[in-house]
Amino acid sequence: MAKSTELRPVIKLRSTAGTGHTYVTRKNRRNEPDRLVLRKFDPVARQHVEFREER
């Protein structure tokens, strides 16, 4: 059984361009305790934008 405070939780990354596009990934809570921000491609906006972690 998985604990509620598992080490690698599944997180959603939502586009800051306002298109509503999301990526789903896992992160290591021990190495990245803060909210994750990645620059990825948004196919709706057709450009690279920042994606921020949503909890």
mmCIF file as gemmi writes it, N, C-alpha and C atoms, coordinates in Angstrom:
data_model
loop_
_atom_site.group_PDB
_atom_site.id
_atom_site.type_symbol
_atom_site.label_atom_id
_atom_site.label_alt_id
_atom_site.label_comp_id
_atom_site.label_asym_id
_atom_site.label_entity_id
_atom_site.label_seq_id
_atom_site.pdbx_PDB_ins_code
_atom_site.Cartn_x
_atom_site.Cartn_y
_atom_site.Cartn_z
_atom_site.occupancy
_atom_site.B_iso_or_equiv
_atom_site.pdbx_formal_charge
_atom_site.auth_seq_id
_atom_site.auth_asym_id
_atom_site.pdbx_PDB_model_num
ATOM 1 N N . MET Axp A 1 ? 0.834 -1.185 0 1 0 ? 1 A 1
ATOM 2 C CA . MET Axp A 1 ? 0 0 0 1 0 ? 1 A 1
ATOM 3 C C . MET Axp A 1 ? 0.879 1.25 0 1 0 ? 1 A 1
ATOM 4 N N . ALA Axp A 2 ? 0.429 2.257 -0.7 1 0 ? 2 A 1
ATOM 5 C CA . ALA Axp A 2 ? 1.164 3.52 -0.761 1 0 ? 2 A 1
ATOM 6 C C . ALA Axp A 2 ? 0.775 4.4 0.422 1 0 ? 2 A 1
ATOM 7 N N . LYS Axp A 3 ? 1.788 5.039 0.985 1 0 ? 3 A 1
ATOM 8 C CA . LYS Axp A 3 ? 1.533 5.975 2.075 1 0 ? 3 A 1
ATOM 9 C C . LYS Axp A 3 ? 0.984 7.282 1.516 1 0 ? 3 A 1
ATOM 10 N N . SER Axp A 4 ? 0.352 8.071 2.34 1 0 ? 4 A 1
ATOM 11 C CA . SER Axp A 4 ? -0.168 9.355 1.881 1 0 ? 4 A 1
ATOM 12 C C . SER Axp A 4 ? 0.963 10.346 1.618 1 0 ? 4 A 1
ATOM 13 N N . THR Axp A 5 ? 2.117 10.133 2.238 1 0 ? 5 A 1
ATOM 14 C CA . THR Axp A 5 ? 3.275 11.01 2.011 1 0 ? 5 A 1
ATOM 15 C C . THR Axp A 5 ? 4.338 10.242 1.242 1 0 ? 5 A 1
ATOM 16 N N . GLU Axp A 6 ? 3.964 9.689 0.092 1 0 ? 6 A 1
ATOM 17 C CA . GLU Axp A 6 ? 4.928 8.921 -0.667 1 0 ? 6 A 1
ATOM 18 C C . GLU Axp A 6 ? 6.029 9.834 -1.21 1 0 ? 6 A 1
ATOM 19 N N . LEU Axp A 7 ? 7.177 9.254 -1.487 1 0 ? 7 A 1
ATOM 20 C CA . LEU Axp A 7 ? 8.359 10.027 -1.886 1 0 ? 7 A 1
ATOM 21 C C . LEU Axp A 7 ? 8.211 10.622 -3.283 1 0 ? 7 A 1
ATOM 22 N N . ARG Axp A 8 ? 7.562 9.915 -4.196 1 0 ? 8 A 1
ATOM 23 C CA . ARG Axp A 8 ? 7.411 10.385 -5.576 1 0 ? 8 A 1
ATOM 24 C C . ARG Axp A 8 ? 5.937 10.508 -5.937 1 0 ? 8 A 1
ATOM 25 N N . PRO Axp A 9 ? 5.286 11.594 -5.533 1 0 ? 9 A 1
ATOM 26 C CA . PRO Axp A 9 ? 3.859 11.742 -5.848 1 0 ? 9 A 1
ATOM 27 C C . PRO Axp A 9 ? 3.634 12.129 -7.305 1 0 ? 9 A 1
ATOM 28 N N . VAL Axp A 10 ? 2.455 11.814 -7.81 1 0 ? 10 A 1
ATOM 29 C CA . VAL Axp A 10 ? 2.053 12.223 -9.157 1 0 ? 10 A 1
ATOM 30 C C . VAL Axp A 10 ? 1.555 13.657 -9.069 1 0 ? 10 A 1
ATOM 31 N N . ILE Axp A 11 ? 2.068 14.522 -9.954 1 0 ? 11 A 1
ATOM 32 C CA . ILE Axp A 11 ? 1.668 15.931 -9.944 1 0 ? 11 A 1
ATOM 33 C C . ILE Axp A 11 ? 1.172 16.33 -11.33 1 0 ? 11 A 1
ATOM 34 N N . LYS Axp A 12 ? 0.354 17.379 -11.388 1 0 ? 12 A 1
ATOM 35 C CA . LYS Axp A 12 ? -0.112 17.934 -12.649 1 0 ? 12 A 1
ATOM 36 C C . LYS Axp A 12 ? 0.601 19.256 -12.883 1 0 ? 12 A 1
ATOM 37 N N . LEU Axp A 13 ? 1.087 19.444 -14.106 1 0 ? 13 A 1
ATOM 38 C CA . LEU Axp A 13 ? 1.709 20.704 -14.5 1 0 ? 13 A 1
ATOM 39 C C . LEU Axp A 13 ? 0.729 21.415 -15.423 1 0 ? 13 A 1
ATOM 40 N N . ARG Axp A 14 ? 0.264 22.604 -15.029 1 0 ? 14 A 1
ATOM 41 C CA . ARG Axp A 14 ? -0.717 23.354 -15.814 1 0 ? 14 A 1
ATOM 42 C C . ARG Axp A 14 ? -0.027 24.533 -16.503 1 0 ? 14 A 1
ATOM 43 N N . SER Axp A 15 ? -0.4 24.774 -17.747 1 0 ? 15 A 1
ATOM 44 C CA . SER Axp A 15 ? 0.184 25.835 -18.559 1 0 ? 15 A 1
ATOM 45 C C . SER Axp A 15 ? -0.141 27.215 -17.984 1 0 ? 15 A 1
ATOM 46 N N . THR Axp A 16 ? 0.845 28.104 -18.023 1 0 ? 16 A 1
ATOM 47 C CA . THR Axp A 16 ? 0.623 29.48 -17.576 1 0 ? 16 A 1
ATOM 48 C C . THR Axp A 16 ? 0.076 30.342 -18.705 1 0 ? 16 A 1
ATOM 49 N N . ALA Axp A 17 ? -0.042 29.775 -19.914 1 0 ? 17 A 1
ATOM 50 C CA . ALA Axp A 17 ? -0.573 30.53 -21.05 1 0 ? 17 A 1
ATOM 51 C C . ALA Axp A 17 ? -2.097 30.632 -20.998 1 0 ? 17 A 1
ATOM 52 N N . GLY Axp A 18 ? -2.72 29.924 -20.074 1 0 ? 18 A 1
ATOM 53 C CA . GLY Axp A 18 ? -4.165 30.004 -19.93 1 0 ? 18 A 1
ATOM 54 C C . GLY Axp A 18 ? -4.94 29.129 -20.89 1 0 ? 18 A 1
ATOM 55 N N . THR Axp A 19 ? -4.27 28.161 -21.51 1 0 ? 19 A 1
ATOM 56 C CA . THR Axp A 19 ? -4.941 27.295 -22.479 1 0 ? 19 A 1
ATOM 57 C C . THR Axp A 19 ? -5.613 26.102 -21.812 1 0 ? 19 A 1
ATOM 58 N N . GLY Axp A 20 ? -5.233 25.793 -20.575 1 0 ? 20 A 1
ATOM 59 C CA . GLY Axp A 20 ? -5.813 24.657 -19.882 1 0 ? 20 A 1
ATOM 60 C C . GLY Axp A 20 ? -5.09 23.35 -20.144 1 0 ? 20 A 1
ATOM 61 N N . HIS Axp A 21 ? -4 23.381 -20.921 1 0 ? 21 A 1
ATOM 62 C CA . HIS Axp A 21 ? -3.244 22.161 -21.217 1 0 ? 21 A 1
ATOM 63 C C . HIS Axp A 21 ? -2.45 21.736 -19.989 1 0 ? 21 A 1
ATOM 64 N N . THR Axp A 22 ? -2.394 20.419 -19.724 1 0 ? 22 A 1
ATOM 65 C CA . THR Axp A 22 ? -1.655 19.908 -18.569 1 0 ? 22 A 1
ATOM 66 C C . THR Axp A 22 ? -0.747 18.767 -18.981 1 0 ? 22 A 1
ATOM 67 N N . TYR Axp A 23 ? 0.327 18.604 -18.24 1 0 ? 23 A 1
ATOM 68 C CA . TYR Axp A 23 ? 1.195 17.439 -18.303 1 0 ? 23 A 1
ATOM 69 C C . TYR Axp A 23 ? 1.095 16.759 -16.949 1 0 ? 23 A 1
ATOM 70 N N . VAL Axp A 24 ? 1.243 15.43 -16.914 1 0 ? 24 A 1
ATOM 71 C CA . VAL Axp A 24 ? 1.231 14.68 -15.669 1 0 ? 24 A 1
ATOM 72 C C . VAL Axp A 24 ? 2.593 14.028 -15.529 1 0 ? 24 A 1
ATOM 73 N N . THR Axp A 25 ? 3.231 14.195 -14.361 1 0 ? 25 A 1
ATOM 74 C CA . THR Axp A 25 ? 4.554 13.642 -14.126 1 0 ? 25 A 1
ATOM 75 C C . THR Axp A 25 ? 4.699 13.305 -12.65 1 0 ? 25 A 1
ATOM 76 N N . ARG Axp A 26 ? 5.853 12.788 -12.281 1 0 ? 26 A 1
ATOM 77 C CA . ARG Axp A 26 ? 6.171 12.499 -10.882 1 0 ? 26 A 1
ATOM 78 C C . ARG Axp A 26 ? 7.354 13.362 -10.481 1 0 ? 26 A 1
ATOM 79 N N . LYS Axp A 27 ? 7.451 13.664 -9.185 1 0 ? 27 A 1
ATOM 80 C CA . LYS Axp A 27 ? 8.612 14.413 -8.722 1 0 ? 27 A 1
ATOM 81 C C . LYS Axp A 27 ? 9.099 13.814 -7.415 1 0 ? 27 A 1
ATOM 82 N N . ASN Axp A 28 ? 10.378 14.021 -7.143 1 0 ? 28 A 1
ATOM 83 C CA . ASN Axp A 28 ? 10.977 13.546 -5.915 1 0 ? 28 A 1
ATOM 84 C C . ASN Axp A 28 ? 10.824 14.649 -4.873 1 0 ? 28 A 1
ATOM 85 N N . ARG Axp A 29 ? 10.025 14.379 -3.855 1 0 ? 29 A 1
ATOM 86 C CA . ARG Axp A 29 ? 9.746 15.388 -2.83 1 0 ? 29 A 1
ATOM 87 C C . ARG Axp A 29 ? 10.98 15.761 -2.016 1 0 ? 29 A 1
ATOM 88 N N . ARG Axp A 30 ? 11.903 14.84 -1.877 1 0 ? 30 A 1
ATOM 89 C CA . ARG Axp A 30 ? 13.097 15.109 -1.081 1 0 ? 30 A 1
ATOM 90 C C . ARG Axp A 30 ? 14.027 16.095 -1.801 1 0 ? 30 A 1
ATOM 91 N N . ASN Axp A 31 ? 14.157 15.98 -3.132 1 0 ? 31 A 1
ATOM 92 C CA . ASN Axp A 31 ? 15.043 16.869 -3.89 1 0 ? 31 A 1
ATOM 93 C C . ASN Axp A 31 ? 14.357 18.163 -4.304 1 0 ? 31 A 1
ATOM 94 N N . GLU Axp A 32 ? 13.045 18.134 -4.518 1 0 ? 32 A 1
ATOM 95 C CA . GLU Axp A 32 ? 12.27 19.302 -4.971 1 0 ? 32 A 1
ATOM 96 C C . GLU Axp A 32 ? 11.107 19.555 -4.012 1 0 ? 32 A 1
ATOM 97 N N . PRO Axp A 33 ? 11.353 20.127 -2.838 1 0 ? 33 A 1
ATOM 98 C CA . PRO Axp A 33 ? 10.249 20.332 -1.892 1 0 ? 33 A 1
ATOM 99 C C . PRO Axp A 33 ? 9.301 21.459 -2.304 1 0 ? 33 A 1
ATOM 100 N N . ASP Axp A 34 ? 9.779 22.419 -3.119 1 0 ? 34 A 1
ATOM 101 C CA . ASP Axp A 34 ? 8.936 23.529 -3.552 1 0 ? 34 A 1
ATOM 102 C C . ASP Axp A 34 ? 8.131 23.127 -4.781 1 0 ? 34 A 1
ATOM 103 N N . ARG Axp A 35 ? 7.229 24.016 -5.189 1 0 ? 35 A 1
ATOM 104 C CA . ARG Axp A 35 ? 6.438 23.735 -6.385 1 0 ? 35 A 1
ATOM 105 C C . ARG Axp A 35 ? 7.32 23.769 -7.621 1 0 ? 35 A 1
ATOM 106 N N . LEU Axp A 36 ? 7.102 22.803 -8.493 1 0 ? 36 A 1
ATOM 107 C CA . LEU Axp A 36 ? 7.917 22.627 -9.684 1 0 ? 36 A 1
ATOM 108 C C . LEU Axp A 36 ? 7.451 23.566 -10.793 1 0 ? 36 A 1
ATOM 109 N N . VAL Axp A 37 ? 8.419 24.172 -11.508 1 0 ? 37 A 1
ATOM 110 C CA . VAL Axp A 37 ? 8.128 25.024 -12.665 1 0 ? 37 A 1
ATOM 111 C C . VAL Axp A 37 ? 9.037 24.554 -13.792 1 0 ? 37 A 1
ATOM 112 N N . LEU Axp A 38 ? 8.431 24.092 -14.9 1 0 ? 38 A 1
ATOM 113 C CA . LEU Axp A 38 ? 9.188 23.617 -16.054 1 0 ? 38 A 1
ATOM 114 C C . LEU Axp A 38 ? 8.746 24.367 -17.302 1 0 ? 38 A 1
ATOM 115 N N . ARG Axp A 39 ? 9.669 24.544 -18.225 1 0 ? 39 A 1
ATOM 116 C CA . ARG Axp A 39 ? 9.358 25.184 -19.499 1 0 ? 39 A 1
ATOM 117 C C . ARG Axp A 39 ? 9.152 24.075 -20.52 1 0 ? 39 A 1
ATOM 118 N N . LYS Axp A 40 ? 7.91 23.913 -20.98 1 0 ? 40 A 1
ATOM 119 C CA . LYS Axp A 40 ? 7.558 22.841 -21.899 1 0 ? 40 A 1
ATOM 120 C C . LYS Axp A 40 ? 6.708 23.388 -23.041 1 0 ? 40 A 1
ATOM 121 N N . PHE Axp A 41 ? 6.478 22.548 -24.052 1 0 ? 41 A 1
ATOM 122 C CA . PHE Axp A 41 ? 5.716 22.959 -25.228 1 0 ? 41 A 1
ATOM 123 C C . PHE Axp A 41 ? 4.225 22.85 -24.949 1 0 ? 41 A 1
ATOM 124 N N . ASP Axp A 42 ? 3.498 23.905 -25.27 1 0 ? 42 A 1
ATOM 125 C CA . ASP Axp A 42 ? 2.038 23.919 -25.16 1 0 ? 42 A 1
ATOM 126 C C . ASP Axp A 42 ? 1.486 23.806 -26.584 1 0 ? 42 A 1
ATOM 127 N N . PRO Axp A 43 ? 0.877 22.656 -26.937 1 0 ? 43 A 1
ATOM 128 C CA . PRO Axp A 43 ? 0.402 22.478 -28.307 1 0 ? 43 A 1
ATOM 129 C C . PRO Axp A 43 ? -0.78 23.38 -28.658 1 0 ? 43 A 1
ATOM 130 N N . VAL Axp A 44 ? -1.526 23.861 -27.676 1 0 ? 44 A 1
ATOM 131 C CA . VAL Axp A 44 ? -2.652 24.748 -27.957 1 0 ? 44 A 1
ATOM 132 C C . VAL Axp A 44 ? -2.136 26.132 -28.316 1 0 ? 44 A 1
ATOM 133 N N . ALA Axp A 45 ? -1.168 26.632 -27.53 1 0 ? 45 A 1
ATOM 134 C CA . ALA Axp A 45 ? -0.571 27.942 -27.804 1 0 ? 45 A 1
ATOM 135 C C . ALA Axp A 45 ? 0.507 27.86 -28.889 1 0 ? 45 A 1
ATOM 136 N N . ARG Axp A 46 ? 0.954 26.649 -29.19 1 0 ? 46 A 1
ATOM 137 C CA . ARG Axp A 46 ? 1.989 26.371 -30.196 1 0 ? 46 A 1
ATOM 138 C C . ARG Axp A 46 ? 3.289 27.108 -29.903 1 0 ? 46 A 1
ATOM 139 N N . GLN Axp A 47 ? 3.694 27.101 -28.629 1 0 ? 47 A 1
ATOM 140 C CA . GLN Axp A 47 ? 4.971 27.678 -28.224 1 0 ? 47 A 1
ATOM 141 C C . GLN Axp A 47 ? 5.379 27.104 -26.875 1 0 ? 47 A 1
ATOM 142 N N . HIS Axp A 48 ? 6.629 27.314 -26.504 1 0 ? 48 A 1
ATOM 143 C CA . HIS Axp A 48 ? 7.114 26.873 -25.201 1 0 ? 48 A 1
ATOM 144 C C . HIS Axp A 48 ? 6.723 27.906 -24.152 1 0 ? 48 A 1
ATOM 145 N N . VAL Axp A 49 ? 6.115 27.434 -23.076 1 0 ? 49 A 1
ATOM 146 C CA . VAL Axp A 49 ? 5.686 28.305 -21.975 1 0 ? 49 A 1
ATOM 147 C C . VAL Axp A 49 ? 6.026 27.609 -20.661 1 0 ? 49 A 1
ATOM 148 N N . GLU Axp A 50 ? 5.908 28.349 -19.562 1 0 ? 50 A 1
ATOM 149 C CA . GLU Axp A 50 ? 6.134 27.768 -18.249 1 0 ? 50 A 1
ATOM 150 C C . GLU Axp A 50 ? 4.922 26.962 -17.812 1 0 ? 50 A 1
ATOM 151 N N . PHE Axp A 51 ? 5.181 25.81 -17.248 1 0 ? 51 A 1
ATOM 152 C CA . PHE Axp A 51 ? 4.142 24.972 -16.658 1 0 ? 51 A 1
ATOM 153 C C . PHE Axp A 51 ? 4.425 24.914 -15.164 1 0 ? 51 A 1
ATOM 154 N N . ARG Axp A 52 ? 3.419 25.22 -14.349 1 0 ? 52 A 1
ATOM 155 C CA . ARG Axp A 52 ? 3.588 25.24 -12.907 1 0 ? 52 A 1
ATOM 156 C C . ARG Axp A 52 ? 2.838 24.08 -12.26 1 0 ? 52 A 1
ATOM 157 N N . GLU Axp A 53 ? 3.401 23.589 -11.177 1 0 ? 53 A 1
ATOM 158 C CA . GLU Axp A 53 ? 2.785 22.482 -10.455 1 0 ? 53 A 1
ATOM 159 C C . GLU Axp A 53 ? 1.462 22.899 -9.839 1 0 ? 53 A 1
ATOM 160 N N . GLU Axp A 54 ? 0.484 22.041 -9.978 1 0 ? 54 A 1
ATOM 161 C CA . GLU Axp A 54 ? -0.833 22.259 -9.408 1 0 ? 54 A 1
ATOM 162 C C . GLU Axp A 54 ? -1.087 21.138 -8.415 1 0 ? 54 A 1
ATOM 163 N N . ARG Axp A 55 ? -1.583 21.481 -7.239 1 0 ? 55 A 1
ATOM 164 C CA . ARG Axp A 55 ? -1.812 20.434 -6.237 1 0 ? 55 A 1
ATOM 165 C C . ARG Axp A 55 ? -3.265 20.142 -6.075 1 0 ? 55 A 1
